[in-house]
Amino acid sequence: MAGGPARGEDLVDLVHPLIGTGGGPIGYGRTMPVVTPPFGMTGWVAQTRQSGHPGLSYYHKDRSISGFVGTHQAALWMGDYGEVVIMPESGAARSGVAERALPFSHRDEVARPDYYRVVMGPEGRAIRAEMTAAAHAALFRFTFPAGAARRVMVEASRPGYAGGVRVDEAKGEITGYDPRRSDADLGPLKLPQFRGYFVVQFSRPARMSVYPAMPPPDGATDRERGAFATFDPGTDAVEVRVGTSFISVEQARENLRREIPGWDFEAVRRTLHDAWQEKLGRIAVEGLDDAQRHIFYTALYHALLYPRSLSEYGRYYGAFDDRVHEGASYTDFATWDIFRAEFSLLTLVAPERVGGMIQALLQDYRQGGWMPKWPNPSYTNIMIGTHADSLVAEAIGKGFAGFDRSLAWEAVRKDATVPPDGDATNDWRDRKPGTPYEARGGLGHALRLGYIPADRTAEAASSTLDDAYDDWCVAQVAKAVGRRTEYEHFLRRSMDYRTLFNPATGFMQARKLDGSWAGPDAGWTEGGKWVYTFDVLHDVGGLIGLMGGRAALAARLDRYFDGNYDWHSNEPSHHVPYLYDFVGQPWKTQARVREIMRTEYADTVSGLDGDDDCGQMSAWYVFSALGFYPVNPASGVYMIGSPLVSRARLRMADGAVFTVVADRNGADDPYIRSAMLGGAPLPVPMLTYQDMMAARTLHLVMAARPGRWGARWIAPGLR
């Protein structure tokens, strides 16, 4: 049944956090059903397996649970850090992951953004576990079977790590810390002061004991890595509250006091529910069927989880200088992924966060020397490019404040002009341990040649193209701060993508140091020549010229889609269906976008075609369902596709409301017959951020057959 949110409708009910948690290897979104507020510091999730690298704590195909983990893991390819695990037990005390695991069925599982419940264990001896959470804390309610021992295990650290716990029966609490950063070898900083601290408190008196690490890690000062709290046999239910911090145990206790001062489970859940209801309610949609509404609001939930706040009531731990600072911060920016659409979505639905996020990147720069590409929570040499440049340029271009623009210029200029340490000799292979911070690996070569040579640097072709886009972003920052000469310099440099175009083949192709062509499959990142030939987000007009005109690029796009070269499960493909807008065939954008939404997303556990990567895959769906997408996100321009909604209202900054109306819209009506913007005819397949902030209405009339609307628009030149 199609419809929209009725007045007072509970949008949290529409979120299905299990979407993306199963399937695989294709069709696995690698998400987890975390219970946490939007941008919460610590997420809480059932642990069906111990997370690894790669590997998440929850996988839908698993059939047992070994704990509930306070996690900071943002994606499959990034490890966890500073976690704590809570597990209720009956019977003998068990600390090992496998031996303490209890079987469960998804029939006995409820997963929501504000609440998780599961019944686990053999029939007649099962434990019911419930949890809700706040930004830095969680509240559990464990109901035990009659006649069994009642116990809660707290795991501070894994064997081989120098974590530890302390128990205090008089206070009724267990405290400790976990120093583990599973990605510590992927960046240059060792961070000896890093700890994930916690305090665990119980609603009932308990006898407490510790269990040791076997064997203890070398140089460990705390030999215990976990503890048990054992309750009297007459105790049917126990509430457990947990506070977390990256600053200290005292701060974890203070975070808990502020967020969960008592034992009212329903009150904590209600607060979390209301936080999600407010954020999800910033987009109201009509005209979607039930499955589409679940997909839409689950995608919005995924996109609102990251970047993760590191702020702890006026202070934060800085993972770039290993110190505690005054102020606020964020981490888990998957910049190679989220610069494409997720961050752009946040500028619309979470504008109050944007300035702080950019300030966090600049604080990282000031404390560590570079803006990070994927902090977890410190530098990791994951992915390519310096796409924090794009986030900065987009925020400045859209007029956001709350950060130092002069410092922003300094940071992006360094990205574009200073090669990383060891650049002349390092090949910058992805995940290569023990290397300096990568920044723009191969930049030293590019400054001389105009490209990164594939026989010297890994992923050279993709990096050359990504760096050209980032140079365009640097140019926009230069322009915004009044550096006209630098603006023109970096604008010219952003055309270096042309050095990789091979006119003999019509594809982008890596080059060697001597200028000769490398093999057609050399130098790519999560893609190949087909998708990366279209990787010119900032100068599609220039790409049209290289390809021989609009008709030639349109024909190449046809071959790309008809030949099944589109790989929506990886981010470099996300803008490609919208390129038909640039070549006078917007009806093909409309058809392709509808097809991708239908085939690559579903209201099932395998309903994401590939890694969600901090919400980017989800953000693509949100934008596309609304009817537009940011091909060049830092430009503030959105290309029009084909909305699923019949009506949508976006509540944005300063009370602005942007409305999309799609008349005569249906499953068999993907094409746009006509368009109006703010009551005036819209002849072009695009709109701007400024249009949206003017509280205008985009009014589309849909049709079952392709039309010529938008076909005369010509892509502008580089500027």
C-alpha positions as CSV (number, residue, x, y, z in Angstrom):
1,M,0.0,0.0,0.0
2,A,1.6,3.3,-1.1
3,G,1.5,6.2,1.2
4,G,3.4,8.8,3.2
5,P,4.0,9.6,6.8
6,A,0.8,10.4,8.6
7,R,0.9,13.1,11.2
8,G,2.6,11.6,14.3
9,E,3.7,8.5,12.4
10,D,6.5,6.6,14.0
11,L,9.3,6.7,11.5
12,V,11.6,4.6,13.7
13,D,9.2,1.7,13.1
14,L,10.0,1.9,9.4
15,V,13.7,1.3,9.9
16,H,14.9,-2.3,9.4
17,P,18.5,-2.4,10.8
18,L,18.9,-6.0,9.6
19,I,19.0,-4.7,5.9
20,G,22.5,-5.3,4.7
21,T,23.6,-7.7,7.5
22,G,23.4,-10.9,5.5
23,G,24.0,-12.3,2.0
24,G,27.4,-12.4,0.4
25,P,29.8,-12.2,-1.0
26,I,27.8,-10.2,-3.5
27,G,24.7,-8.6,-2.0
28,Y,26.1,-8.2,1.4
29,G,26.0,-4.6,2.7
30,R,28.3,-5.3,5.6
31,T,26.2,-3.3,8.1
32,M,25.3,-4.1,11.7
33,P,22.1,-3.5,13.6
34,V,23.7,-1.0,16.0
35,V,21.7,0.7,18.8
36,T,23.0,4.2,19.2
37,P,21.8,7.8,18.6
38,P,22.6,9.6,15.3
39,F,26.4,10.0,15.2
40,G,26.7,8.3,18.6
41,M,30.2,7.6,19.9
42,T,29.6,4.0,20.9
43,G,27.3,1.6,19.1
44,W,25.9,-1.5,20.7
45,V,25.3,-4.7,18.8
46,A,24.9,-8.4,19.4
47,Q,28.2,-10.2,18.8
48,T,27.5,-13.3,16.7
49,R,31.3,-13.6,16.0
50,Q,34.4,-11.8,17.2
51,S,35.2,-8.9,14.8
52,G,38.4,-9.2,12.8
53,H,40.1,-7.5,10.0
54,P,38.1,-7.8,7.9
55,G,35.0,-9.0,9.8
56,L,32.1,-7.4,11.7
57,S,30.7,-8.5,15.1
58,Y,27.3,-9.3,13.6
59,Y,26.5,-11.5,10.6
60,H,22.9,-12.6,10.0
61,K,23.7,-16.1,8.9
62,D,25.3,-16.9,12.3
63,R,23.2,-18.8,14.8
64,S,24.8,-18.0,18.2
65,I,25.6,-14.9,20.3
66,S,28.6,-14.5,22.5
67,G,28.0,-11.1,23.9
68,F,26.9,-7.5,23.3
69,V,29.7,-5.3,22.2
70,G,30.2,-1.6,22.6
71,T,31.7,-1.2,19.2
72,H,33.5,1.6,17.3
73,Q,33.8,-0.4,14.1
74,A,32.5,1.6,11.1
75,A,32.9,-0.8,8.3
76,L,34.0,-4.3,7.4
77,W,37.5,-3.2,6.1
78,M,38.2,-1.2,9.3
79,G,38.9,-2.9,12.6
80,D,37.3,-2.2,15.9
81,Y,39.0,-0.2,18.7
82,G,38.5,0.3,22.4
83,E,35.5,-2.0,22.7
84,V,33.9,-3.7,25.7
85,V,31.7,-6.9,25.7
86,I,28.8,-7.7,28.0
87,M,27.3,-11.2,28.2
88,P,24.7,-12.7,30.5
89,E,25.3,-16.3,31.5
90,S,23.5,-19.1,33.4
91,G,25.2,-22.2,34.6
92,A,29.0,-22.4,34.8
93,A,31.1,-19.3,34.3
94,R,32.6,-19.2,30.7
95,S,34.9,-16.5,29.4
96,G,35.9,-18.0,26.0
97,V,34.1,-16.7,22.9
98,A,33.0,-20.1,21.6
99,E,32.2,-21.7,25.0
100,R,30.0,-18.8,26.2
101,A,28.1,-18.5,23.0
102,L,24.4,-19.2,23.2
103,P,22.1,-20.3,20.2
104,F,19.4,-18.0,19.0
105,S,16.8,-17.8,16.3
106,H,15.9,-14.7,14.3
107,R,12.3,-15.5,15.2
108,D,13.2,-14.4,18.7
109,E,15.0,-11.2,17.7
110,V,13.9,-7.6,17.4
111,A,16.3,-5.1,16.0
112,R,15.5,-1.3,15.9
113,P,17.6,1.8,16.1
114,D,16.4,2.4,19.7
115,Y,16.1,-1.1,21.0
116,Y,17.3,-4.7,20.5
117,R,15.9,-7.8,22.0
118,V,16.8,-11.5,21.7
119,V,16.1,-14.7,23.4
120,M,19.1,-17.0,23.5
121,G,20.0,-20.3,24.9
122,P,18.4,-23.8,24.9
123,E,14.6,-24.1,25.5
124,G,13.8,-23.9,29.2
125,R,17.1,-22.3,30.0
126,A,17.0,-19.3,27.7
127,I,18.0,-15.8,28.7
128,R,16.1,-12.8,27.3
129,A,18.4,-9.8,26.6
130,E,17.3,-6.3,25.9
131,M,19.3,-3.2,25.2
132,T,18.9,0.5,24.5
133,A,21.5,3.2,24.5
134,A,22.7,6.8,24.5
135,A,25.6,8.5,22.8
136,H,28.3,7.1,25.3
137,A,26.3,4.6,27.3
138,A,24.0,1.6,27.2
139,L,21.3,0.1,29.4
140,F,20.7,-3.7,29.3
141,R,17.9,-5.7,30.9
142,F,18.7,-9.4,31.3
143,T,15.9,-11.9,32.3
144,F,17.2,-15.2,33.5
145,P,15.5,-18.7,33.6
146,A,14.3,-20.0,36.9
147,G,16.6,-22.2,38.9
148,A,19.8,-21.3,37.1
149,A,22.9,-19.4,38.1
150,R,22.7,-15.7,37.2
151,R,25.9,-14.1,36.0
152,V,27.1,-11.2,33.8
153,M,30.5,-11.4,32.1
154,V,32.4,-8.2,31.3
155,E,35.2,-8.6,28.7
156,A,37.7,-5.8,28.8
157,S,40.2,-7.0,26.2
158,R,41.2,-9.9,24.1
159,P,44.1,-12.3,24.9
160,G,47.4,-10.7,24.0
161,Y,46.4,-7.1,24.7
162,A,47.3,-5.2,27.9
163,G,43.8,-4.3,28.9
164,G,42.5,-4.8,32.4
165,V,39.6,-4.6,34.8
166,R,38.9,-3.7,38.4
167,V,36.0,-4.8,40.5
168,D,34.4,-2.9,43.4
169,E,31.6,-4.9,45.1
170,A,30.9,-2.0,47.5
171,K,30.1,0.3,44.6
172,G,28.6,-2.4,42.6
173,E,30.7,-1.7,39.5
174,I,33.3,-3.1,37.2
175,T,35.7,-0.7,35.5
176,G,38.5,-1.2,33.0
177,Y,39.9,-0.4,29.6
178,D,40.8,-1.8,26.2
179,P,43.9,-0.5,24.4
180,R,43.3,-2.5,21.2
181,R,43.3,-0.7,17.9
182,S,43.2,-3.4,15.2
183,D,44.3,-0.9,12.5
184,A,47.3,0.4,14.5
185,D,49.7,-1.1,12.0
186,L,48.0,0.8,9.1
187,G,49.2,4.2,10.1
188,P,52.3,5.9,11.5
189,L,51.1,6.8,15.0
190,K,51.4,4.3,17.9
191,L,49.3,6.2,20.5
192,P,50.6,4.7,23.7
193,Q,47.9,6.6,25.7
194,F,45.0,5.2,23.7
195,R,42.4,3.4,25.8
196,G,38.7,2.6,25.5
197,Y,37.5,3.0,29.1
198,F,34.3,1.7,30.6
199,V,32.4,1.6,33.8
200,V,29.7,-1.1,34.3
201,Q,27.1,-0.8,37.1
202,F,24.4,-3.3,38.2
203,S,20.9,-2.8,39.6
204,R,21.3,-5.7,42.1
205,P,24.1,-6.6,44.5
206,A,26.6,-9.0,43.0
207,R,29.6,-11.0,44.0
208,M,32.5,-10.1,41.7
209,S,35.5,-11.9,40.4
210,V,38.1,-11.5,37.7
211,Y,39.5,-13.9,35.1
212,P,43.1,-13.6,33.8
213,A,44.5,-13.2,30.3
214,M,46.2,-16.5,29.4
215,P,49.0,-16.0,28.8
216,P,49.4,-12.4,30.0
217,P,50.8,-10.0,27.3
218,D,54.4,-9.0,27.5
219,G,54.9,-6.0,29.8
220,A,51.3,-6.0,31.0
221,T,50.6,-4.3,34.2
222,D,47.0,-5.7,34.4
223,R,46.8,-9.4,34.1
224,E,43.0,-9.6,34.2
225,R,41.1,-9.0,31.0
226,G,37.6,-9.7,32.3
227,A,35.3,-10.1,35.2
228,F,32.1,-11.8,36.4
229,A,29.2,-10.4,38.4
230,T,27.2,-13.2,40.0
231,F,23.7,-12.6,41.4
232,D,21.6,-14.4,44.0
233,P,19.5,-17.3,42.7
234,G,16.3,-15.4,43.4
235,T,17.2,-12.7,41.0
236,D,15.0,-13.0,38.0
237,A,16.1,-9.8,36.1
238,V,19.1,-7.6,36.3
239,E,19.7,-4.2,34.7
240,V,23.2,-3.3,33.6
241,R,24.3,0.1,32.6
242,V,27.6,0.8,30.9
243,G,29.4,4.1,30.3
244,T,32.2,4.5,27.8
245,S,35.0,7.0,27.2
246,F,38.3,7.5,25.4
247,I,39.4,9.9,28.1
248,S,39.3,8.1,31.4
249,V,37.2,5.8,33.7
250,E,36.1,8.9,35.5
251,Q,34.8,10.4,32.3
252,A,33.0,7.2,31.4
253,R,31.3,7.4,34.8
254,E,30.4,11.0,34.1
255,N,29.1,10.2,30.7
256,L,26.9,7.5,32.3
257,R,25.7,9.8,35.0
258,R,24.6,12.4,32.4
259,E,22.9,10.0,30.0
260,I,21.6,7.1,32.1
261,P,21.4,8.3,35.7
262,G,18.8,5.7,36.8
263,W,17.4,2.3,35.9
264,D,14.3,3.4,33.9
265,F,14.8,1.3,30.7
266,E,11.7,2.7,29.0
267,A,12.7,6.3,29.6
268,V,16.2,5.7,28.1
269,R,14.6,4.0,25.1
270,R,12.1,6.8,24.7
271,T,14.9,9.4,24.6
272,L,16.8,7.4,22.0
273,H,13.6,6.9,20.0
274,D,12.9,10.6,20.0
275,A,16.4,11.4,18.8
276,W,15.9,9.1,15.8
277,Q,12.4,10.3,15.2
278,E,13.6,13.9,15.0
279,K,16.4,13.1,12.5
280,L,14.4,10.8,10.3
281,G,11.6,13.3,10.3
282,R,13.7,15.8,8.5
283,I,12.6,14.0,5.3
284,A,8.9,13.2,4.9
285,V,8.0,11.2,1.8
286,E,4.8,10.1,0.2
287,G,4.0,7.6,-2.6
288,L,6.4,4.8,-1.6
289,D,5.1,1.3,-1.1
290,D,5.8,-0.4,2.2
291,A,9.1,-2.0,1.1
292,Q,10.4,1.2,-0.4
293,R,9.6,3.1,2.8
294,H,11.5,0.6,4.8
295,I,14.5,0.8,2.4
296,F,14.3,4.6,2.4
297,Y,14.3,5.2,6.1
298,T,16.8,2.4,6.8
299,A,19.1,4.0,4.3
300,L,18.6,7.4,6.1
301,Y,19.4,5.6,9.4
302,H,22.6,4.2,8.0
303,A,23.7,7.6,6.6
304,L,23.1,9.3,10.0
305,L,25.4,7.0,11.9
306,Y,28.7,8.5,10.6
307,P,31.0,10.3,11.0
308,R,31.0,9.3,14.7
309,S,31.2,11.9,17.4
310,L,34.2,11.8,19.7
311,S,33.0,14.6,21.9
312,E,32.6,13.9,25.6
313,Y,30.9,17.0,27.1
314,G,33.4,19.6,26.3
315,R,36.4,17.4,25.8
316,Y,37.7,14.8,23.4
317,Y,40.6,12.4,23.0
318,G,42.8,13.4,20.1
319,A,44.0,10.4,18.2
320,F,46.6,12.4,16.2
321,D,48.7,13.6,19.1
322,D,47.6,11.2,21.9
323,R,46.2,13.9,24.1
324,V,42.9,15.1,25.6
325,H,41.7,18.4,24.3
326,E,39.0,20.9,25.0
327,G,36.2,21.1,22.4
328,A,34.5,18.6,20.1
329,S,35.5,16.2,17.4
330,Y,34.4,13.4,15.0
331,T,36.0,10.3,13.5
332,D,35.3,7.5,11.1
333,F,35.2,9.7,8.0
334,A,35.4,7.2,5.1
335,T,36.3,10.1,2.8
336,W,36.8,8.1,-0.4
337,D,33.3,6.8,0.0
338,I,31.3,9.5,1.7
339,F,32.5,12.5,-0.3
340,R,30.4,11.3,-3.2
341,A,26.9,11.6,-1.6
342,E,26.7,10.8,2.2
343,F,28.4,14.0,3.3
344,S,26.3,16.0,0.8
345,L,23.2,14.4,2.3
346,L,24.3,15.5,5.8
347,T,24.6,19.1,4.6
348,L,20.8,18.8,3.9
349,V,19.5,16.8,6.9
350,A,22.1,17.4,9.6
351,P,23.4,20.9,8.8
352,E,24.0,21.7,12.5
353,R,26.8,19.0,12.4
354,V,28.6,20.1,9.3
355,G,30.8,22.9,10.7
356,G,31.9,20.7,13.6
357,M,32.8,17.9,11.3
358,I,35.0,20.1,9.2
359,Q,36.5,21.6,12.3
360,A,37.3,18.1,13.4
361,L,39.3,17.4,10.2
362,L,41.2,20.6,10.7
363,Q,42.0,19.8,14.3
364,D,43.4,16.5,13.1
365,Y,45.5,18.4,10.6
366,R,46.8,20.7,13.3
367,Q,47.5,17.9,15.7
368,G,48.9,15.3,13.3
369,G,50.1,17.3,10.3
370,W,47.6,16.1,7.7
371,M,43.8,15.8,7.4
372,P,43.0,12.1,7.5
373,K,41.5,10.0,4.7
374,W,39.8,7.5,7.0
375,P,40.5,8.1,10.7
376,N,39.9,4.9,12.7
377,P,40.3,6.8,15.0
378,S,43.8,7.9,13.8
379,Y,45.5,7.8,10.4
380,T,45.0,4.7,8.3
381,N,46.5,4.3,4.8
382,I,43.1,3.1,3.5
383,M,42.0,4.0,0.0
384,I,43.4,6.8,-2.2
385,G,43.1,10.5,-2.7
386,T,42.7,13.3,-0.1
387,H,38.9,13.6,-0.3
388,A,38.7,15.6,2.9
389,D,39.5,18.4,0.3
390,S,36.1,17.7,-1.2
391,L,34.3,17.9,2.2
392,V,36.0,21.2,3.0
393,A,35.2,22.6,-0.4
394,E,31.6,21.6,-0.3
395,A,31.1,23.0,3.2
396,I,32.7,26.3,2.2
397,G,30.7,26.5,-1.1
398,K,27.5,26.0,0.7
399,G,28.3,28.7,3.2
400,F,28.8,26.6,6.4
401,A,30.6,28.2,9.3
402,G,32.1,27.0,12.6
403,F,35.6,26.3,11.3
404,D,38.7,28.3,10.4
405,R,38.7,29.0,6.6
406,S,42.4,30.1,6.6
407,L,43.4,26.9,8.3
408,A,41.2,25.0,5.8
409,W,43.1,26.6,2.9
410,E,46.4,25.7,4.6
411,A,45.3,22.0,5.0
412,V,44.0,21.4,1.5
413,R,47.0,23.2,0.0
414,K,49.4,20.9,1.8
415,D,47.4,17.9,0.5
416,A,47.9,19.2,-3.0
417,T,51.6,20.3,-2.8
418,V,53.5,18.3,-0.3
419,P,54.4,14.6,-1.1
420,P,54.2,12.3,1.8
421,D,57.4,11.0,3.5
422,G,59.1,8.3,1.5
423,D,57.1,9.1,-1.6
424,A,59.9,8.5,-4.0
425,T,60.5,5.0,-2.9
426,N,57.2,3.7,-1.4
427,D,54.7,2.0,-3.7
428,W,51.8,2.9,-1.4
429,R,50.1,-0.5,-1.7
430,D,46.7,-0.5,0.2
431,R,47.0,-1.6,3.8
432,K,50.8,-1.8,3.6
433,P,51.8,-1.9,7.3
434,G,54.5,0.3,8.9
435,T,54.4,3.1,6.3
436,P,54.2,6.8,6.8
437,Y,50.9,8.6,6.3
438,E,50.1,8.2,2.6
439,A,48.2,11.4,1.9
440,R,48.5,11.6,-2.0
441,G,50.8,8.7,-2.6
442,G,52.8,9.3,-5.8
443,L,52.3,13.1,-5.7
444,G,56.0,13.7,-6.1
445,H,55.9,12.0,-9.5
446,A,52.6,13.7,-10.4
447,L,54.1,17.2,-9.8
448,R,56.7,16.5,-12.5
449,L,54.8,14.3,-14.9
450,G,51.1,15.3,-14.6
451,Y,50.2,11.7,-13.6
452,I,51.3,9.0,-11.2
453,P,53.3,6.3,-12.9
454,A,51.9,2.7,-12.5
455,D,55.4,1.2,-12.4
456,R,56.2,3.2,-9.3
457,T,53.0,3.6,-7.3
458,A,50.1,1.2,-6.7
459,E,46.6,2.2,-7.8
460,A,48.2,4.9,-9.9
461,A,45.5,5.4,-12.5
462,S,42.7,5.8,-10.0
463,S,44.8,8.1,-7.9
464,T,45.6,10.4,-10.8
465,L,42.0,10.8,-11.6
466,D,40.9,11.2,-8.0
467,D,43.7,13.7,-7.4
468,A,42.5,15.8,-10.4
469,Y,39.1,16.1,-8.7
470,D,40.7,17.0,-5.4
471,D,42.8,19.6,-7.2
472,W,39.5,21.1,-8.4
473,C,38.2,21.2,-4.8
474,V,41.5,22.9,-3.7
475,A,40.9,25.5,-6.4
476,Q,37.4,26.2,-5.0
477,V,38.8,26.7,-1.5
478,A,41.5,29.0,-2.9
479,K,38.8,31.0,-4.7
480,A,36.7,31.3,-1.5
481,V,39.6,32.7,0.5
482,G,40.7,35.2,-2.2
483,R,43.7,33.3,-3.6
484,R,43.1,34.0,-7.3
485,T,46.5,32.9,-8.5
486,E,46.3,29.6,-6.6
487,Y,42.7,29.1,-7.8
488,E,43.8,29.3,-11.5
489,H,46.9,27.1,-10.8
490,F,44.9,24.3,-9.2
491,L,42.1,24.7,-11.8
492,R,44.6,24.0,-14.5
493,R,46.1,21.1,-12.6
494,S,42.6,19.6,-12.2
495,M,42.8,18.9,-16.0
496,D,45.6,16.4,-15.5
497,Y,43.1,13.7,-15.8
498,R,43.6,14.2,-19.6
499,T,47.1,12.7,-19.4
500,L,45.5,9.2,-18.9
501,F,43.1,9.3,-21.8
502,N,44.3,6.9,-24.6
503,P,42.8,8.1,-27.8
504,A,43.6,4.8,-29.5
505,T,41.3,2.9,-27.2
506,G,39.0,5.6,-26.0
507,F,39.6,4.6,-22.4
508,M,41.5,6.0,-19.4
509,Q,44.7,4.1,-19.0
510,A,47.6,4.1,-16.6
511,R,51.0,5.3,-17.7
512,K,54.5,4.2,-16.8
513,L,57.3,6.5,-15.6
514,D,58.7,6.8,-19.2
515,G,55.3,7.9,-20.5
516,S,54.4,4.6,-22.2
517,W,51.0,3.0,-21.6
518,A,50.7,0.4,-18.9
519,G,48.3,-2.5,-19.3
520,P,44.6,-1.7,-19.5
521,D,44.0,-3.4,-16.1
522,A,46.9,-1.7,-14.3
523,G,46.5,0.9,-11.6
524,W,42.8,0.7,-10.7
525,T,41.0,0.8,-7.3
526,E,37.8,-1.2,-6.8
527,G,37.0,-0.9,-10.5
528,G,38.5,-0.9,-14.0
529,K,38.9,1.0,-17.2
530,W,35.2,1.0,-17.9
531,V,34.0,2.8,-14.8
532,Y,37.1,5.0,-14.3
533,T,36.9,6.4,-17.8
534,F,33.9,8.3,-16.4
535,D,35.7,9.4,-13.2
536,V,35.8,13.1,-14.1
537,L,33.3,14.4,-11.7
538,H,34.4,18.0,-12.0
539,D,34.7,18.4,-15.7
540,V,32.2,16.2,-17.6
541,G,32.2,18.8,-20.4
542,G,35.9,18.2,-20.8
543,L,35.3,14.4,-20.8
544,I,32.7,14.9,-23.5
545,G,35.4,16.6,-25.6
546,L,37.9,13.8,-25.1
547,M,35.3,11.2,-26.1
548,G,34.5,13.1,-29.3
549,G,31.2,14.7,-28.4
550,R,27.9,14.1,-26.6
551,A,26.8,11.3,-28.9
552,A,30.1,9.5,-28.4
553,L,29.9,9.6,-24.6
554,A,26.3,8.6,-24.8
555,A,27.2,5.5,-26.9
556,R,30.0,4.6,-24.4
557,L,27.5,4.9,-21.5
558,D,25.1,2.5,-23.5
559,R,27.9,0.0,-23.9
560,Y,28.8,0.3,-20.2
561,F,25.3,-0.5,-19.0
562,D,24.2,-2.9,-21.8
563,G,27.5,-4.8,-21.4
564,N,27.0,-5.3,-17.7
565,Y,30.1,-3.3,-16.7
566,D,28.2,-1.3,-14.1
567,W,29.3,-2.3,-10.6
568,H,27.0,-0.4,-8.3
569,S,28.4,-2.3,-5.3
570,N,31.5,-0.1,-5.5
571,E,31.4,3.7,-5.2
572,P,33.2,4.8,-8.4
573,S,30.1,3.8,-10.3
574,H,27.6,5.8,-8.3
575,H,27.5,8.9,-10.4
576,V,27.6,7.1,-13.8
577,P,23.9,6.7,-14.5
578,Y,23.5,10.5,-14.0
579,L,25.9,11.2,-16.8
580,Y,23.2,10.8,-19.4
581,D,21.9,14.2,-18.2
582,F,25.1,15.8,-19.6
583,V,24.8,14.3,-23.1
584,G,21.3,15.3,-24.0
585,Q,19.6,12.0,-23.0
586,P,18.2,12.5,-19.5
587,W,15.5,9.9,-20.1
588,K,18.2,7.3,-19.9
589,T,19.4,8.6,-16.6
590,Q,15.7,8.3,-15.5
591,A,15.4,4.7,-16.6
592,R,18.8,3.6,-15.3
593,V,18.3,5.1,-11.9
594,R,14.9,3.5,-11.5
595,E,16.4,0.1,-12.5
596,I,19.3,0.3,-10.0
597,M,16.9,1.2,-7.2
598,R,14.7,-1.8,-8.1
599,T,17.5,-4.3,-8.6
600,E,20.2,-3.3,-6.1
601,Y,18.2,-2.5,-3.0
602,A,15.6,-4.6,-1.1
603,D,13.8,-4.8,2.2
604,T,15.8,-8.0,3.1
605,V,19.0,-8.8,5.0
606,S,20.8,-9.0,1.6
607,G,19.1,-5.8,0.5
608,L,22.4,-3.8,-0.1
609,D,24.4,-4.8,-3.2
610,G,27.8,-3.9,-1.6
611,D,29.6,-2.4,1.3
612,D,27.6,0.5,2.7
613,D,30.9,2.1,3.8
614,C,29.7,4.6,6.4
615,G,26.4,5.2,4.6
616,Q,27.5,6.0,1.1
617,M,25.5,3.2,-0.6
618,S,22.5,4.2,1.5
619,A,22.9,7.9,0.7
620,W,22.8,7.1,-3.1
621,Y,19.3,5.5,-2.5
622,V,18.0,8.4,-0.4
623,F,19.0,11.0,-3.1
624,S,17.8,8.9,-6.0
625,A,14.5,8.2,-4.4
626,L,14.0,11.9,-3.9
627,G,14.9,12.5,-7.6
628,F,18.4,14.1,-7.7
629,Y,22.0,13.3,-7.0
630,P,25.3,15.3,-6.5
631,V,27.6,14.1,-9.4
632,N,30.1,16.8,-8.4
633,P,29.3,17.1,-4.7
634,A,31.5,20.1,-4.0
635,S,29.8,22.1,-6.8
636,G,26.5,22.4,-4.9
637,V,24.8,21.1,-8.1
638,Y,22.4,18.2,-8.1
639,M,21.5,16.3,-11.3
640,I,17.9,15.2,-11.7
641,G,17.0,11.6,-12.0
642,S,13.7,9.9,-11.5
643,P,12.1,10.1,-8.1
644,L,10.3,7.2,-6.5
645,V,8.3,9.6,-4.3
646,S,5.2,11.4,-5.3
647,R,6.0,14.1,-2.7
648,A,8.8,14.8,-0.3
649,R,9.6,17.6,2.1
650,L,13.1,18.2,3.3
651,R,13.6,20.3,6.4
652,M,17.0,21.9,6.1
653,A,19.0,24.7,7.8
654,D,17.4,27.9,9.1
655,G,13.9,26.4,8.7
656,A,14.1,26.1,4.9
657,V,11.8,23.5,3.5
658,F,12.4,22.1,0.0
659,T,9.6,20.2,-1.6
660,V,9.6,17.6,-4.4
661,V,6.3,16.9,-6.2
662,A,6.1,14.2,-8.8
663,D,2.7,14.0,-10.4
664,R,1.4,10.9,-12.2
665,N,4.3,9.0,-10.7
666,G,4.2,5.2,-10.5
667,A,6.3,2.1,-11.0
668,D,5.8,2.3,-14.8
669,D,6.2,6.0,-15.1
670,P,10.0,6.7,-14.7
671,Y,10.2,9.5,-17.3
672,I,10.0,13.2,-16.8
673,R,7.6,15.0,-19.1
674,S,8.0,18.5,-17.7
675,A,9.5,20.3,-14.7
676,M,8.9,23.5,-12.8
677,L,11.2,25.0,-10.1
678,G,9.6,27.6,-7.8
679,G,6.7,28.0,-10.2
680,A,8.9,28.7,-13.3
681,P,9.7,26.2,-16.1
682,L,12.9,24.3,-15.5
683,P,14.4,23.3,-18.8
684,V,17.6,21.8,-17.5
685,P,18.1,18.5,-15.6
686,M,19.7,20.1,-12.6
687,L,19.1,22.2,-9.5
688,T,21.4,23.8,-7.0
689,Y,21.8,23.9,-3.2
690,Q,20.8,27.6,-3.4
691,D,17.5,26.6,-5.1
692,M,16.8,24.2,-2.2
693,M,17.7,26.7,0.5
694,A,15.3,29.2,-1.1
695,A,12.5,26.8,0.0
696,R,11.4,26.2,-3.5
697,T,9.4,23.4,-4.9
698,L,10.6,21.1,-7.7
699,H,7.4,20.0,-9.5
700,L,7.8,17.2,-12.0
701,V,5.2,15.5,-14.2
702,M,6.0,11.9,-14.9
703,A,5.2,9.7,-17.9
704,A,5.4,6.1,-19.1
705,R,7.4,7.0,-22.2
706,P,10.6,8.9,-22.7
707,G,10.4,12.6,-23.6
708,R,12.7,15.4,-24.7
709,W,12.6,17.3,-21.4
710,G,16.1,18.5,-20.5
711,A,17.8,17.2,-23.7
712,R,19.0,20.6,-24.9
713,W,21.1,21.4,-21.8
714,I,24.9,21.7,-22.5
715,A,27.4,20.8,-19.7
716,P,29.3,23.9,-18.7
717,G,33.1,24.2,-19.1
718,L,35.6,23.9,-16.3
719,R,35.3,26.7,-13.7
